[in-house]
Amino acid sequence: DARVQVFEDGRGRLGVTHSFGALLQHVASNAQYVMCADQDDVWMPHKMRISMARMSEAEARRAGPVLVHTDLRVVDRELHPVADSFWALTHLRPEPATVPRVVLQGLVTGATVLVNRALLERALPVPTEAVMHDWWMAAVAVSCGVIETIHEPTVLYRQHGANVVGASRPAWEGAWHRLPQRVGTAITRRGAARRSIDETAFQAGALDARVGSVMTAEDRRFVTAYSRIPTLGVFARKLAILQWRCRAEYGVLRNLGMVVRG
């Protein structure tokens, strides 16, 4: 098929984030709009139509970066239904898409995304500090443009053992009766939690450097403060996590785990 181009640059294995980053840069010079596709997921027939319709509406309201994303239908290896809504399955609330929420949590799944040229110009190149390409683009979009959310699945999200990021129920769901066990688990997972917080903080620092000058004062204050967490001593770090990382929507146990492990 002449419409399919194979991009070979001899750079070897870049990982998911920077492979997508390289592909986005490759097409950015002549693309007005870009959608990302994962090799093991299936687009539903209406995906492009409803995503482009929402993009057109957003661009008609205001110029600038726009990212459109949708829910997903979770399926197994053979495309048999597992859950009608990825968001419901994982208890993910994609809205409101604010700078603090997007900086702290990946609310966007790359296989559903449509972005415009204005966003590509701001988001590329994807920095080395980016946790994931879709998370990075969402953070840039919410900082200097808009995220448009469609509450309808447009992708069959296939689950199997090889998924880099998959769908599962929140680990803290129904955890009160397992509190002693969860406290023990929280302690043993301290290193992973610290790395996760540091990774999102490094990404926040890159975001501040890239688009901080066009953020609102309140958003930049949050991003700057959060990005400094890896530089703090133990006590100051705990206070900063409590102030900037913990959120009411996460619940008591998850917030406690972040403070203890972070």
Summary of the structure (lengths in Angstrom):
residues: 262
radius of gyration: 18.9
end to end distance: 49.7
largest distance: 59.2
contacts: 784
relative contact order: 0.15
helix: 53%
strand: 13%
